Amino acid sequence: MSRCPRCGAEFGCGMVDPAAPGPCWCTLLPSLPAQPAGSDASCFCPACLRELLEQTPPPAAS
């Protein structure tokens, strides 16, 4: 089990659980932009990741 650094919820992470039947659930979602230097938050629970993705502005058109 993993613990969300944002809300403290426990959740299953297929990246660190050797018994996981397949890839982690998070691989089905877009990636967050890079975390700031010094941030230890690398894995969020499903609810927090979805909320952070909703708050992330779309990439600027080039």
N, C-alpha and C positions, 0 to 999 in steps of 0.2 A: 504494500500500500504506500501511496505517496500522500503528502499533506500539502495543501494549497498554501503558499506563502501569503496570499492576499486575504483569505477568509478563514483559514485553518481547517477546512473540510478535508476529510480523507477520501481518496479516490484511487481507482486502479489505473496504473500507467503501464501500457504495453511496452514501453521503452525500457523499463527497469524491472518488470516482473517476468522472471524466466518461465513462469507457467502460463503466460498469456498465449491464447490460441492464435493470435495474429498481430498485425501492427496496431499501434496505439490508436484510440479513437480520435486523437487530435490530428492525425494525418489526413482526416477527411475535411478539416477546416483550413482556412487560409492561415498563413504564418503571421505572427505579429512582427512589427519592425524590430530591429535590434534593440535589446535592452540597454539602458545607460550603463556606462562603466561603473563597476563596483556593485551592480545589482546582482543579488544571488537568486532572483526569481527566474527559474528556467522552465517551470512546469506548473500550470494553473489547473484548477478543477474545471469541469465542463462549463459550469455556470459563469465562473469568473472569466474564462477564456472567451466565451461568447460575448459577455458584457464588454470586455476590453476591445474585442474586434469591432463591436458596434460603435465604440467611442473613437476608434482610430480613423482619421481622415483618409480618404482615398488618395492613392499616389497622384502626384501632379503630372499632368500630361506634358510630354516633351515635344 
